[in-house]
Amino acid sequence: MSLIDQYMQRSQDIIGERTPEEEKYDNELIKNLKKYGKIRKAINKANKMYPDEALKYNEENIGDIDAHYDYLMKHMEIVGKIGH
């Protein structure tokens, strides 16, 4: 198995299965995260656009949410660069 295939398999384990609606929400959140640089603002904007997928956050889970979307954003950049 190539290094790229190993990376893709591991990233899928981390990200998990997502519905098309969840992918749209994630893409919107990441777009806003890049634009505003703040996870709470990015979540609030994505929640308005996709209320059925809206994330609820608080002081206990915001760090985990931020880490997840930081990983997902970097993963999407890597995938774009390797054309996979």
mmCIF file of the N, C-alpha and C atoms, coordinates in Angstrom:
data_MODEL
# 
_entry.id   MODEL 
# 
loop_
_atom_site.group_PDB 
_atom_site.id 
_atom_site.type_symbol 
_atom_site.label_atom_id 
_atom_site.label_alt_id 
_atom_site.label_comp_id 
_atom_site.label_asym_id 
_atom_site.label_entity_id 
_atom_site.label_seq_id 
_atom_site.pdbx_PDB_ins_code 
_atom_site.Cartn_x 
_atom_site.Cartn_y 
_atom_site.Cartn_z 
_atom_site.occupancy 
_atom_site.B_iso_or_equiv 
_atom_site.pdbx_formal_charge 
_atom_site.auth_seq_id 
_atom_site.auth_comp_id 
_atom_site.auth_asym_id 
_atom_site.auth_atom_id 
_atom_site.pdbx_PDB_model_num 
ATOM 1   N N  . MET A 1 1  ? 0.848   -1.171 0.000  1.00 0.00 ? 1  MET A N  1 
ATOM 2   C CA . MET A 1 1  ? 0.000   0.000  0.000  1.00 0.00 ? 1  MET A CA 1 
ATOM 3   C C  . MET A 1 1  ? 0.895   1.236  0.000  1.00 0.00 ? 1  MET A C  1 
ATOM 4   N N  . SER A 1 2  ? 0.583   2.192  -0.862 1.00 0.00 ? 2  SER A N  1 
ATOM 5   C CA . SER A 1 2  ? 1.407   3.396  -0.973 1.00 0.00 ? 2  SER A CA 1 
ATOM 6   C C  . SER A 1 2  ? 1.194   4.296  0.244  1.00 0.00 ? 2  SER A C  1 
ATOM 7   N N  . LEU A 1 3  ? 2.102   5.225  0.420  1.00 0.00 ? 3  LEU A N  1 
ATOM 8   C CA . LEU A 1 3  ? 2.019   6.179  1.519  1.00 0.00 ? 3  LEU A CA 1 
ATOM 9   C C  . LEU A 1 3  ? 0.744   7.022  1.408  1.00 0.00 ? 3  LEU A C  1 
ATOM 10  N N  . ILE A 1 4  ? 0.395   7.406  0.200  1.00 0.00 ? 4  ILE A N  1 
ATOM 11  C CA . ILE A 1 4  ? -0.831  8.185  -0.012 1.00 0.00 ? 4  ILE A CA 1 
ATOM 12  C C  . ILE A 1 4  ? -2.058  7.366  0.368  1.00 0.00 ? 4  ILE A C  1 
ATOM 13  N N  . ASP A 1 5  ? -2.094  6.115  -0.038 1.00 0.00 ? 5  ASP A N  1 
ATOM 14  C CA . ASP A 1 5  ? -3.222  5.255  0.319  1.00 0.00 ? 5  ASP A CA 1 
ATOM 15  C C  . ASP A 1 5  ? -3.315  5.073  1.836  1.00 0.00 ? 5  ASP A C  1 
ATOM 16  N N  . GLN A 1 6  ? -2.180  4.936  2.485  1.00 0.00 ? 6  GLN A N  1 
ATOM 17  C CA . GLN A 1 6  ? -2.168  4.817  3.946  1.00 0.00 ? 6  GLN A CA 1 
ATOM 18  C C  . GLN A 1 6  ? -2.714  6.089  4.599  1.00 0.00 ? 6  GLN A C  1 
ATOM 19  N N  . TYR A 1 7  ? -2.267  7.229  4.088  1.00 0.00 ? 7  TYR A N  1 
ATOM 20  C CA . TYR A 1 7  ? -2.761  8.505  4.614  1.00 0.00 ? 7  TYR A CA 1 
ATOM 21  C C  . TYR A 1 7  ? -4.272  8.608  4.433  1.00 0.00 ? 7  TYR A C  1 
ATOM 22  N N  . MET A 1 8  ? -4.746  8.287  3.230  1.00 0.00 ? 8  MET A N  1 
ATOM 23  C CA . MET A 1 8  ? -6.179  8.400  2.946  1.00 0.00 ? 8  MET A CA 1 
ATOM 24  C C  . MET A 1 8  ? -6.999  7.473  3.839  1.00 0.00 ? 8  MET A C  1 
ATOM 25  N N  . GLN A 1 9  ? -6.505  6.278  4.076  1.00 0.00 ? 9  GLN A N  1 
ATOM 26  C CA . GLN A 1 9  ? -7.213  5.332  4.942  1.00 0.00 ? 9  GLN A CA 1 
ATOM 27  C C  . GLN A 1 9  ? -7.268  5.863  6.369  1.00 0.00 ? 9  GLN A C  1 
ATOM 28  N N  . ARG A 1 10 ? -6.139  6.356  6.859  1.00 0.00 ? 10 ARG A N  1 
ATOM 29  C CA . ARG A 1 10 ? -6.084  6.884  8.226  1.00 0.00 ? 10 ARG A CA 1 
ATOM 30  C C  . ARG A 1 10 ? -6.980  8.119  8.373  1.00 0.00 ? 10 ARG A C  1 
ATOM 31  N N  . SER A 1 11 ? -6.964  8.988  7.380  1.00 0.00 ? 11 SER A N  1 
ATOM 32  C CA . SER A 1 11 ? -7.794  10.189 7.464  1.00 0.00 ? 11 SER A CA 1 
ATOM 33  C C  . SER A 1 11 ? -9.277  9.827  7.461  1.00 0.00 ? 11 SER A C  1 
ATOM 34  N N  . GLN A 1 12 ? -9.647  8.812  6.700  1.00 0.00 ? 12 GLN A N  1 
ATOM 35  C CA . GLN A 1 12 ? -11.051 8.374  6.696  1.00 0.00 ? 12 GLN A CA 1 
ATOM 36  C C  . GLN A 1 12 ? -11.457 7.843  8.071  1.00 0.00 ? 12 GLN A C  1 
ATOM 37  N N  . ASP A 1 13 ? -10.537 7.159  8.743  1.00 0.00 ? 13 ASP A N  1 
ATOM 38  C CA . ASP A 1 13 ? -10.811 6.677  10.098 1.00 0.00 ? 13 ASP A CA 1 
ATOM 39  C C  . ASP A 1 13 ? -11.044 7.846  11.046 1.00 0.00 ? 13 ASP A C  1 
ATOM 40  N N  . ILE A 1 14 ? -10.278 8.913  10.874 1.00 0.00 ? 14 ILE A N  1 
ATOM 41  C CA . ILE A 1 14 ? -10.399 10.087 11.751 1.00 0.00 ? 14 ILE A CA 1 
ATOM 42  C C  . ILE A 1 14 ? -11.664 10.876 11.439 1.00 0.00 ? 14 ILE A C  1 
ATOM 43  N N  . ILE A 1 15 ? -11.915 11.128 10.171 1.00 0.00 ? 15 ILE A N  1 
ATOM 44  C CA . ILE A 1 15 ? -13.056 11.953 9.765  1.00 0.00 ? 15 ILE A CA 1 
ATOM 45  C C  . ILE A 1 15 ? -14.368 11.201 9.905  1.00 0.00 ? 15 ILE A C  1 
ATOM 46  N N  . GLY A 1 16 ? -14.377 9.938  9.534  1.00 0.00 ? 16 GLY A N  1 
ATOM 47  C CA . GLY A 1 16 ? -15.586 9.128  9.624  1.00 0.00 ? 16 GLY A CA 1 
ATOM 48  C C  . GLY A 1 16 ? -16.492 9.304  8.419  1.00 0.00 ? 16 GLY A C  1 
ATOM 49  N N  . GLU A 1 17 ? -17.571 8.575  8.445  1.00 0.00 ? 17 GLU A N  1 
ATOM 50  C CA . GLU A 1 17 ? -18.559 8.646  7.371  1.00 0.00 ? 17 GLU A CA 1 
ATOM 51  C C  . GLU A 1 17 ? -19.360 9.935  7.509  1.00 0.00 ? 17 GLU A C  1 
ATOM 52  N N  . ARG A 1 18 ? -19.615 10.573 6.375  1.00 0.00 ? 18 ARG A N  1 
ATOM 53  C CA . ARG A 1 18 ? -20.410 11.796 6.370  1.00 0.00 ? 18 ARG A CA 1 
ATOM 54  C C  . ARG A 1 18 ? -21.448 11.713 5.261  1.00 0.00 ? 18 ARG A C  1 
ATOM 55  N N  . THR A 1 19 ? -22.633 12.198 5.545  1.00 0.00 ? 19 THR A N  1 
ATOM 56  C CA . THR A 1 19 ? -23.677 12.277 4.529  1.00 0.00 ? 19 THR A CA 1 
ATOM 57  C C  . THR A 1 19 ? -23.355 13.451 3.604  1.00 0.00 ? 19 THR A C  1 
ATOM 58  N N  . PRO A 1 20 ? -23.985 13.498 2.440  1.00 0.00 ? 20 PRO A N  1 
ATOM 59  C CA . PRO A 1 20 ? -23.780 14.668 1.562  1.00 0.00 ? 20 PRO A CA 1 
ATOM 60  C C  . PRO A 1 20 ? -24.130 15.987 2.261  1.00 0.00 ? 20 PRO A C  1 
ATOM 61  N N  . GLU A 1 21 ? -25.152 15.974 3.100  1.00 0.00 ? 21 GLU A N  1 
ATOM 62  C CA . GLU A 1 21 ? -25.543 17.180 3.830  1.00 0.00 ? 21 GLU A CA 1 
ATOM 63  C C  . GLU A 1 21 ? -24.460 17.582 4.839  1.00 0.00 ? 21 GLU A C  1 
ATOM 64  N N  . GLU A 1 22 ? -23.881 16.594 5.503  1.00 0.00 ? 22 GLU A N  1 
ATOM 65  C CA . GLU A 1 22 ? -22.797 16.877 6.446  1.00 0.00 ? 22 GLU A CA 1 
ATOM 66  C C  . GLU A 1 22 ? -21.572 17.429 5.724  1.00 0.00 ? 22 GLU A C  1 
ATOM 67  N N  . GLU A 1 23 ? -21.305 16.918 4.536  1.00 0.00 ? 23 GLU A N  1 
ATOM 68  C CA . GLU A 1 23 ? -20.180 17.427 3.759  1.00 0.00 ? 23 GLU A CA 1 
ATOM 69  C C  . GLU A 1 23 ? -20.411 18.880 3.362  1.00 0.00 ? 23 GLU A C  1 
ATOM 70  N N  . LYS A 1 24 ? -21.634 19.205 2.963  1.00 0.00 ? 24 LYS A N  1 
ATOM 71  C CA . LYS A 1 24 ? -21.949 20.595 2.617  1.00 0.00 ? 24 LYS A CA 1 
ATOM 72  C C  . LYS A 1 24 ? -21.770 21.502 3.828  1.00 0.00 ? 24 LYS A C  1 
ATOM 73  N N  . TYR A 1 25 ? -22.260 21.056 4.975  1.00 0.00 ? 25 TYR A N  1 
ATOM 74  C CA . TYR A 1 25 ? -22.100 21.822 6.211  1.00 0.00 ? 25 TYR A CA 1 
ATOM 75  C C  . TYR A 1 25 ? -20.616 22.013 6.528  1.00 0.00 ? 25 TYR A C  1 
ATOM 76  N N  . ASP A 1 26 ? -19.865 20.934 6.476  1.00 0.00 ? 26 ASP A N  1 
ATOM 77  C CA . ASP A 1 26 ? -18.430 21.003 6.763  1.00 0.00 ? 26 ASP A CA 1 
ATOM 78  C C  . ASP A 1 26 ? -17.731 21.973 5.816  1.00 0.00 ? 26 ASP A C  1 
ATOM 79  N N  . ASN A 1 27 ? -18.069 21.909 4.539  1.00 0.00 ? 27 ASN A N  1 
ATOM 80  C CA . ASN A 1 27 ? -17.450 22.807 3.565  1.00 0.00 ? 27 ASN A CA 1 
ATOM 81  C C  . ASN A 1 27 ? -17.791 24.268 3.863  1.00 0.00 ? 27 ASN A C  1 
ATOM 82  N N  . GLU A 1 28 ? -19.024 24.518 4.239  1.00 0.00 ? 28 GLU A N  1 
ATOM 83  C CA . GLU A 1 28 ? -19.439 25.880 4.594  1.00 0.00 ? 28 GLU A CA 1 
ATOM 84  C C  . GLU A 1 28 ? -18.700 26.357 5.842  1.00 0.00 ? 28 GLU A C  1 
ATOM 85  N N  . LEU A 1 29 ? -18.609 25.497 6.838  1.00 0.00 ? 29 LEU A N  1 
ATOM 86  C CA . LEU A 1 29 ? -17.912 25.857 8.069  1.00 0.00 ? 29 LEU A CA 1 
ATOM 87  C C  . LEU A 1 29 ? -16.437 26.160 7.769  1.00 0.00 ? 29 LEU A C  1 
ATOM 88  N N  . ILE A 1 30 ? -15.802 25.341 6.984  1.00 0.00 ? 30 ILE A N  1 
ATOM 89  C CA . ILE A 1 30 ? -14.390 25.552 6.658  1.00 0.00 ? 30 ILE A CA 1 
ATOM 90  C C  . ILE A 1 30 ? -14.207 26.835 5.848  1.00 0.00 ? 30 ILE A C  1 
ATOM 91  N N  . LYS A 1 31 ? -15.110 27.101 4.920  1.00 0.00 ? 31 LYS A N  1 
ATOM 92  C CA . LYS A 1 31 ? -15.041 28.346 4.157  1.00 0.00 ? 31 LYS A CA 1 
ATOM 93  C C  . LYS A 1 31 ? -15.081 29.550 5.106  1.00 0.00 ? 31 LYS A C  1 
ATOM 94  N N  . ASN A 1 32 ? -15.983 29.496 6.071  1.00 0.00 ? 32 ASN A N  1 
ATOM 95  C CA . ASN A 1 32 ? -16.102 30.586 7.034  1.00 0.00 ? 32 ASN A CA 1 
ATOM 96  C C  . ASN A 1 32 ? -14.925 30.635 7.998  1.00 0.00 ? 32 ASN A C  1 
ATOM 97  N N  . LEU A 1 33 ? -14.382 29.497 8.336  1.00 0.00 ? 33 LEU A N  1 
ATOM 98  C CA . LEU A 1 33 ? -13.208 29.457 9.210  1.00 0.00 ? 33 LEU A CA 1 
ATOM 99  C C  . LEU A 1 33 ? -12.020 30.119 8.515  1.00 0.00 ? 33 LEU A C  1 
ATOM 100 N N  . LYS A 1 34 ? -11.856 29.856 7.235  1.00 0.00 ? 34 LYS A N  1 
ATOM 101 C CA . LYS A 1 34 ? -10.788 30.511 6.478  1.00 0.00 ? 34 LYS A CA 1 
ATOM 102 C C  . LYS A 1 34 ? -11.025 32.014 6.384  1.00 0.00 ? 34 LYS A C  1 
ATOM 103 N N  . LYS A 1 35 ? -12.275 32.395 6.219  1.00 0.00 ? 35 LYS A N  1 
ATOM 104 C CA . LYS A 1 35 ? -12.614 33.815 6.045  1.00 0.00 ? 35 LYS A CA 1 
ATOM 105 C C  . LYS A 1 35 ? -12.480 34.602 7.344  1.00 0.00 ? 35 LYS A C  1 
ATOM 106 N N  . TYR A 1 36 ? -12.994 34.043 8.449  1.00 0.00 ? 36 TYR A N  1 
ATOM 107 C CA . TYR A 1 36 ? -13.055 34.788 9.708  1.00 0.00 ? 36 TYR A CA 1 
ATOM 108 C C  . TYR A 1 36 ? -11.981 34.384 10.717 1.00 0.00 ? 36 TYR A C  1 
ATOM 109 N N  . GLY A 1 37 ? -11.463 33.165 10.591 1.00 0.00 ? 37 GLY A N  1 
ATOM 110 C CA . GLY A 1 37 ? -10.409 32.714 11.492 1.00 0.00 ? 37 GLY A CA 1 
ATOM 111 C C  . GLY A 1 37 ? -10.862 32.369 12.899 1.00 0.00 ? 37 GLY A C  1 
ATOM 112 N N  . LYS A 1 38 ? -12.156 32.362 13.133 1.00 0.00 ? 38 LYS A N  1 
ATOM 113 C CA . LYS A 1 38 ? -12.685 32.069 14.466 1.00 0.00 ? 38 LYS A CA 1 
ATOM 114 C C  . LYS A 1 38 ? -13.720 30.959 14.369 1.00 0.00 ? 38 LYS A C  1 
ATOM 115 N N  . ILE A 1 39 ? -13.515 29.918 15.160 1.00 0.00 ? 39 ILE A N  1 
ATOM 116 C CA . ILE A 1 39 ? -14.374 28.734 15.056 1.00 0.00 ? 39 ILE A CA 1 
ATOM 117 C C  . ILE A 1 39 ? -15.820 29.042 15.431 1.00 0.00 ? 39 ILE A C  1 
ATOM 118 N N  . ARG A 1 40 ? -16.043 29.827 16.464 1.00 0.00 ? 40 ARG A N  1 
ATOM 119 C CA . ARG A 1 40 ? -17.424 30.123 16.867 1.00 0.00 ? 40 ARG A CA 1 
ATOM 120 C C  . ARG A 1 40 ? -18.177 30.859 15.763 1.00 0.00 ? 40 ARG A C  1 
ATOM 121 N N  . LYS A 1 41 ? -17.538 31.834 15.163 1.00 0.00 ? 41 LYS A N  1 
ATOM 122 C CA . LYS A 1 41 ? -18.180 32.581 14.079 1.00 0.00 ? 41 LYS A CA 1 
ATOM 123 C C  . LYS A 1 41 ? -18.432 31.667 12.883 1.00 0.00 ? 41 LYS A C  1 
ATOM 124 N N  . ALA A 1 42 ? -17.475 30.812 12.565 1.00 0.00 ? 42 ALA A N  1 
ATOM 125 C CA . ALA A 1 42 ? -17.635 29.883 11.451 1.00 0.00 ? 42 ALA A CA 1 
ATOM 126 C C  . ALA A 1 42 ? -18.807 28.928 11.703 1.00 0.00 ? 42 ALA A C  1 
ATOM 127 N N  . ILE A 1 43 ? -18.920 28.434 12.931 1.00 0.00 ? 43 ILE A N  1 
ATOM 128 C CA . ILE A 1 43 ? -20.040 27.543 13.284 1.00 0.00 ? 43 ILE A CA 1 
ATOM 129 C C  . ILE A 1 43 ? -21.364 28.288 13.165 1.00 0.00 ? 43 ILE A C  1 
ATOM 130 N N  . ASN A 1 44 ? -21.429 29.483 13.721 1.00 0.00 ? 44 ASN A N  1 
ATOM 131 C CA . ASN A 1 44 ? -22.679 30.248 13.683 1.00 0.00 ? 44 ASN A CA 1 
ATOM 132 C C  . ASN A 1 44 ? -23.133 30.519 12.257 1.00 0.00 ? 44 ASN A C  1 
ATOM 133 N N  . LYS A 1 45 ? -22.197 30.875 11.375 1.00 0.00 ? 45 LYS A N  1 
ATOM 134 C CA . LYS A 1 45 ? -22.543 31.134 9.967  1.00 0.00 ? 45 LYS A CA 1 
ATOM 135 C C  . LYS A 1 45 ? -23.008 29.844 9.282  1.00 0.00 ? 45 LYS A C  1 
ATOM 136 N N  . ALA A 1 46 ? -22.293 28.744 9.504  1.00 0.00 ? 46 ALA A N  1 
ATOM 137 C CA . ALA A 1 46 ? -22.684 27.463 8.897  1.00 0.00 ? 46 ALA A CA 1 
ATOM 138 C C  . ALA A 1 46 ? -24.033 26.992 9.448  1.00 0.00 ? 46 ALA A C  1 
ATOM 139 N N  . ASN A 1 47 ? -24.266 27.216 10.745 1.00 0.00 ? 47 ASN A N  1 
ATOM 140 C CA . ASN A 1 47 ? -25.536 26.811 11.351 1.00 0.00 ? 47 ASN A CA 1 
ATOM 141 C C  . ASN A 1 47 ? -26.717 27.546 10.724 1.00 0.00 ? 47 ASN A C  1 
ATOM 142 N N  . LYS A 1 48 ? -26.525 28.808 10.378 1.00 0.00 ? 48 LYS A N  1 
ATOM 143 C CA . LYS A 1 48 ? -27.600 29.572 9.727  1.00 0.00 ? 48 LYS A CA 1 
ATOM 144 C C  . LYS A 1 48 ? -27.882 29.029 8.330  1.00 0.00 ? 48 LYS A C  1 
ATOM 145 N N  . MET A 1 49 ? -26.833 28.639 7.642  1.00 0.00 ? 49 MET A N  1 
ATOM 146 C CA . MET A 1 49 ? -26.983 28.156 6.271  1.00 0.00 ? 49 MET A CA 1 
ATOM 147 C C  . MET A 1 49 ? -27.556 26.728 6.233  1.00 0.00 ? 49 MET A C  1 
ATOM 148 N N  . TYR A 1 50 ? -27.160 25.911 7.210  1.00 0.00 ? 50 TYR A N  1 
ATOM 149 C CA . TYR A 1 50 ? -27.583 24.503 7.257  1.00 0.00 ? 50 TYR A CA 1 
ATOM 150 C C  . TYR A 1 50 ? -28.130 24.178 8.656  1.00 0.00 ? 50 TYR A C  1 
ATOM 151 N N  . PRO A 1 51 ? -29.307 24.676 8.980  1.00 0.00 ? 51 PRO A N  1 
ATOM 152 C CA . PRO A 1 51 ? -29.836 24.477 10.345 1.00 0.00 ? 51 PRO A CA 1 
ATOM 153 C C  . PRO A 1 51 ? -30.074 23.014 10.720 1.00 0.00 ? 51 PRO A C  1 
ATOM 154 N N  . ASP A 1 52 ? -30.340 22.154 9.743  1.00 0.00 ? 52 ASP A N  1 
ATOM 155 C CA . ASP A 1 52 ? -30.560 20.744 10.068 1.00 0.00 ? 52 ASP A CA 1 
ATOM 156 C C  . ASP A 1 52 ? -29.274 20.039 10.493 1.00 0.00 ? 52 ASP A C  1 
ATOM 157 N N  . GLU A 1 53 ? -28.143 20.599 10.105 1.00 0.00 ? 53 GLU A N  1 
ATOM 158 C CA . GLU A 1 53 ? -26.839 20.011 10.453 1.00 0.00 ? 53 GLU A CA 1 
ATOM 159 C C  . GLU A 1 53 ? -26.144 20.791 11.567 1.00 0.00 ? 53 GLU A C  1 
ATOM 160 N N  . ALA A 1 54 ? -26.821 21.772 12.119 1.00 0.00 ? 54 ALA A N  1 
ATOM 161 C CA . ALA A 1 54 ? -26.209 22.715 13.058 1.00 0.00 ? 54 ALA A CA 1 
ATOM 162 C C  . ALA A 1 54 ? -25.508 22.029 14.228 1.00 0.00 ? 54 ALA A C  1 
ATOM 163 N N  . LEU A 1 55 ? -24.302 22.505 14.501 1.00 0.00 ? 55 LEU A N  1 
ATOM 164 C CA . LEU A 1 55 ? -23.537 22.038 15.661 1.00 0.00 ? 55 LEU A CA 1 
ATOM 165 C C  . LEU A 1 55 ? -23.897 22.869 16.877 1.00 0.00 ? 55 LEU A C  1 
ATOM 166 N N  . LYS A 1 56 ? -23.955 22.225 18.000 1.00 0.00 ? 56 LYS A N  1 
ATOM 167 C CA . LYS A 1 56 ? -24.124 22.922 19.269 1.00 0.00 ? 56 LYS A CA 1 
ATOM 168 C C  . LYS A 1 56 ? -22.791 22.852 19.990 1.00 0.00 ? 56 LYS A C  1 
ATOM 169 N N  . TYR A 1 57 ? -22.334 23.990 20.438 1.00 0.00 ? 57 TYR A N  1 
ATOM 170 C CA . TYR A 1 57 ? -21.035 24.025 21.103 1.00 0.00 ? 57 TYR A CA 1 
ATOM 171 C C  . TYR A 1 57 ? -21.143 24.741 22.438 1.00 0.00 ? 57 TYR A C  1 
ATOM 172 N N  . ASN A 1 58 ? -20.179 24.430 23.288 1.00 0.00 ? 58 ASN A N  1 
ATOM 173 C CA . ASN A 1 58 ? -20.061 25.086 24.584 1.00 0.00 ? 58 ASN A CA 1 
ATOM 174 C C  . ASN A 1 58 ? -18.587 25.102 24.952 1.00 0.00 ? 58 ASN A C  1 
ATOM 175 N N  . GLU A 1 59 ? -18.290 25.589 26.121 1.00 0.00 ? 59 GLU A N  1 
ATOM 176 C CA . GLU A 1 59 ? -16.891 25.694 26.540 1.00 0.00 ? 59 GLU A CA 1 
ATOM 177 C C  . GLU A 1 59 ? -16.225 24.328 26.678 1.00 0.00 ? 59 GLU A C  1 
ATOM 178 N N  . GLU A 1 60 ? -17.010 23.305 26.926 1.00 0.00 ? 60 GLU A N  1 
ATOM 179 C CA . GLU A 1 60 ? -16.445 21.961 27.088 1.00 0.00 ? 60 GLU A CA 1 
ATOM 180 C C  . GLU A 1 60 ? -16.061 21.305 25.766 1.00 0.00 ? 60 GLU A C  1 
ATOM 181 N N  . ASN A 1 61 ? -16.808 21.586 24.684 1.00 0.00 ? 61 ASN A N  1 
ATOM 182 C CA . ASN A 1 61 ? -16.537 20.879 23.436 1.00 0.00 ? 61 ASN A CA 1 
ATOM 183 C C  . ASN A 1 61 ? -15.944 21.750 22.331 1.00 0.00 ? 61 ASN A C  1 
ATOM 184 N N  . ILE A 1 62 ? -15.840 23.057 22.531 1.00 0.00 ? 62 ILE A N  1 
ATOM 185 C CA . ILE A 1 62 ? -15.375 23.931 21.455 1.00 0.00 ? 62 ILE A CA 1 
ATOM 186 C C  . ILE A 1 62 ? -13.936 23.604 21.036 1.00 0.00 ? 62 ILE A C  1 
ATOM 187 N N  . GLY A 1 63 ? -13.107 23.218 21.972 1.00 0.00 ? 63 GLY A N  1 
ATOM 188 C CA . GLY A 1 63 ? -11.725 22.859 21.632 1.00 0.00 ? 63 GLY A CA 1 
ATOM 189 C C  . GLY A 1 63 ? -11.658 21.637 20.732 1.00 0.00 ? 63 GLY A C  1 
ATOM 190 N N  . ASP A 1 64 ? -12.476 20.640 21.025 1.00 0.00 ? 64 ASP A N  1 
ATOM 191 C CA . ASP A 1 64 ? -12.515 19.429 20.191 1.00 0.00 ? 64 ASP A CA 1 
ATOM 192 C C  . ASP A 1 64 ? -13.066 19.738 18.797 1.00 0.00 ? 64 ASP A C  1 
ATOM 193 N N  . ILE A 1 65 ? -14.084 20.577 18.740 1.00 0.00 ? 65 ILE A N  1 
ATOM 194 C CA . ILE A 1 65 ? -14.659 20.963 17.450 1.00 0.00 ? 65 ILE A CA 1 
ATOM 195 C C  . ILE A 1 65 ? -13.627 21.729 16.633 1.00 0.00 ? 65 ILE A C  1 
ATOM 196 N N  . ASP A 1 66 ? -12.942 22.654 17.283 1.00 0.00 ? 66 ASP A N  1 
ATOM 197 C CA . ASP A 1 66 ? -11.910 23.438 16.600 1.00 0.00 ? 66 ASP A CA 1 
ATOM 198 C C  . ASP A 1 66 ? -10.814 22.523 16.063 1.00 0.00 ? 66 ASP A C  1 
ATOM 199 N N  . ALA A 1 67 ? -10.367 21.575 16.862 1.00 0.00 ? 67 ALA A N  1 
ATOM 200 C CA . ALA A 1 67 ? -9.313  20.641 16.430 1.00 0.00 ? 67 ALA A CA 1 
ATOM 201 C C  . ALA A 1 67 ? -9.793  19.796 15.251 1.00 0.00 ? 67 ALA A C  1 
ATOM 202 N N  . HIS A 1 68 ? -11.034 19.343 15.298 1.00 0.00 ? 68 HIS A N  1 
ATOM 203 C CA . HIS A 1 68 ? -11.594 18.524 14.215 1.00 0.00 ? 68 HIS A CA 1 
ATOM 204 C C  . HIS A 1 68 ? -11.595 19.309 12.904 1.00 0.00 ? 68 HIS A C  1 
ATOM 205 N N  . TYR A 1 69 ? -12.098 20.527 12.945 1.00 0.00 ? 69 TYR A N  1 
ATOM 206 C CA . TYR A 1 69 ? -12.190 21.307 11.705 1.00 0.00 ? 69 TYR A CA 1 
ATOM 207 C C  . TYR A 1 69 ? -10.833 21.812 11.234 1.00 0.00 ? 69 TYR A C  1 
ATOM 208 N N  . ASP A 1 70 ? -9.912  22.026 12.140 1.00 0.00 ? 70 ASP A N  1 
ATOM 209 C CA . ASP A 1 70 ? -8.548  22.362 11.738 1.00 0.00 ? 70 ASP A CA 1 
ATOM 210 C C  . ASP A 1 70 ? -7.943  21.180 10.977 1.00 0.00 ? 70 ASP A C  1 
ATOM 211 N N  . TYR A 1 71 ? -8.134  19.980 11.500 1.00 0.00 ? 71 TYR A N  1 
ATOM 212 C CA . TYR A 1 71 ? -7.649  18.772 10.820 1.00 0.00 ? 71 TYR A CA 1 
ATOM 213 C C  . TYR A 1 71 ? -8.322  18.624 9.454  1.00 0.00 ? 71 TYR A C  1 
ATOM 214 N N  . LEU A 1 72 ? -9.642  18.774 9.416  1.00 0.00 ? 72 LEU A N  1 
ATOM 215 C CA . LEU A 1 72 ? -10.385 18.596 8.175  1.00 0.00 ? 72 LEU A CA 1 
ATOM 216 C C  . LEU A 1 72 ? -9.954  19.621 7.132  1.00 0.00 ? 72 LEU A C  1 
ATOM 217 N N  . MET A 1 73 ? -9.731  20.857 7.555  1.00 0.00 ? 73 MET A N  1 
ATOM 218 C CA . MET A 1 73 ? -9.295  21.897 6.633  1.00 0.00 ? 73 MET A CA 1 
ATOM 219 C C  . MET A 1 73 ? -7.925  21.547 6.047  1.00 0.00 ? 73 MET A C  1 
ATOM 220 N N  . LYS A 1 74 ? -7.000  21.129 6.891  1.00 0.00 ? 74 LYS A N  1 
ATOM 221 C CA . LYS A 1 74 ? -5.665  20.755 6.415  1.00 0.00 ? 74 LYS A CA 1 
ATOM 222 C C  . LYS A 1 74 ? -5.733  19.513 5.524  1.00 0.00 ? 74 LYS A C  1 
ATOM 223 N N  . HIS A 1 75 ? -6.575  18.576 5.885  1.00 0.00 ? 75 HIS A N  1 
ATOM 224 C CA . HIS A 1 75 ? -6.757  17.364 5.075  1.00 0.00 ? 75 HIS A CA 1 
ATOM 225 C C  . HIS A 1 75 ? -7.250  17.720 3.673  1.00 0.00 ? 75 HIS A C  1 
ATOM 226 N N  . MET A 1 76 ? -8.219  18.618 3.597  1.00 0.00 ? 76 MET A N  1 
ATOM 227 C CA . MET A 1 76 ? -8.756  19.017 2.299  1.00 0.00 ? 76 MET A CA 1 
ATOM 228 C C  . MET A 1 76 ? -7.682  19.697 1.448  1.00 0.00 ? 76 MET A C  1 
ATOM 229 N N  . GLU A 1 77 ? -6.828  20.472 2.079  1.00 0.00 ? 77 GLU A N  1 
ATOM 230 C CA . GLU A 1 77 ? -5.721  21.111 1.351  1.00 0.00 ? 77 GLU A CA 1 
ATOM 231 C C  . GLU A 1 77 ? -4.746  20.064 0.820  1.00 0.00 ? 77 GLU A C  1 
ATOM 232 N N  . ILE A 1 78 ? -4.436  19.081 1.639  1.00 0.00 ? 78 ILE A N  1 
ATOM 233 C CA . ILE A 1 78 ? -3.518  17.997 1.214  1.00 0.00 ? 78 ILE A CA 1 
ATOM 234 C C  . ILE A 1 78 ? -4.116  17.226 0.047  1.00 0.00 ? 78 ILE A C  1 
ATOM 235 N N  . VAL A 1 79 ? -5.366  16.846 0.177  1.00 0.00 ? 79 VAL A N  1 
ATOM 236 C CA . VAL A 1 79 ? -6.038  16.084 -0.884 1.00 0.00 ? 79 VAL A CA 1 
ATOM 237 C C  . VAL A 1 79 ? -6.059  16.887 -2.185 1.00 0.00 ? 79 VAL A C  1 
ATOM 238 N N  . GLY A 1 80 ? -6.289  18.196 -2.067 1.00 0.00 ? 80 GLY A N  1 
ATOM 239 C CA . GLY A 1 80 ? -6.263  19.047 -3.242 1.00 0.00 ? 80 GLY A CA 1 
ATOM 240 C C  . GLY A 1 80 ? -4.902  19.085 -3.915 1.00 0.00 ? 80 GLY A C  1 
ATOM 241 N N  . LYS A 1 81 ? -3.868  19.091 -3.107 1.00 0.00 ? 81 LYS A N  1 
ATOM 242 C CA . LYS A 1 81 ? -2.508  19.148 -3.648 1.00 0.00 ? 81 LYS A CA 1 
ATOM 243 C C  . LYS A 1 81 ? -2.076  17.840 -4.299 1.00 0.00 ? 81 LYS A C  1 
ATOM 244 N N  . ILE A 1 82 ? -2.507  16.716 -3.736 1.00 0.00 ? 82 ILE A N  1 
ATOM 245 C CA . ILE A 1 82 ? -2.091  15.436 -4.309 1.00 0.00 ? 82 ILE A CA 1 
ATOM 246 C C  . ILE A 1 82 ? -3.063  14.946 -5.373 1.00 0.00 ? 82 ILE A C  1 
ATOM 247 N N  . GLY A 1 83 ? -4.184  15.657 -5.515 1.00 0.00 ? 83 GLY A N  1 
ATOM 248 C CA . GLY A 1 83 ? -5.140  15.310 -6.554 1.00 0.00 ? 83 GLY A CA 1 
ATOM 249 C C  . GLY A 1 83 ? -5.787  13.965 -6.372 1.00 0.00 ? 83 GLY A C  1 
ATOM 250 N N  . HIS A 1 84 ? -6.039  13.615 -5.127 1.00 0.00 ? 84 HIS A N  1 
ATOM 251 C CA . HIS A 1 84 ? -6.618  12.293 -4.828 1.00 0.00 ? 84 HIS A CA 1 
ATOM 252 C C  . HIS A 1 84 ? -8.097  12.396 -4.629 1.00 0.00 ? 84 HIS A C  1 
# 
